């Protein structure tokens, strides 16, 4: 018979010290002080500012630690290069590692290393090759990491049943439309 997981009292949960990011300014106003681990999803239609928002977010997060950006969709294309330039990402170069279409199994090898990045951006969910079960295994394998998934959109929802399930499972949900990010956390 399987052993039951530990149960907690209300007092125990309220007294837990759950590590969070101490966001400031517009980031705090939009997102608050989110947990340092878990899952976020950012989605939006093409041409609505999603990539620009994500670059700004990644640059901000580099102020808190190492970030891996797995560019599954664009790779290290000219448009990706121009986006890095446009957003002044040279400032984040010591803490940002960009992966050129690195498959998830190779990303896992990278995350298994000591002192690997605490923040992982996967662009995009539709290009990841994941399904909901493999997504769950990924996040369960690295409980101390923050995973940020970028998704295509179908109207005002992430595109596809899998992306919608990731949205429901995510701690922070950000929709980008008409160059405006709307956050639910």
Secondary structure, 3 states (H helix, E strand, C coil): CCCCCCCCCHHHHHCCCCCECCCCHHHHHHHCCCECCEEEEEECCCCCCHHHHHHHHHHHHCCCCCEEEEECCCCCCHHHHHHHHHCCHHHHCCCEEEEECCCHHHHHHHHCCCCCCCEEEEECHHHCCCCHHHHHHHHHHCCCCEEEEEECEECCEECCHHHHHHHHHCCEEEEEECCEEEEEC
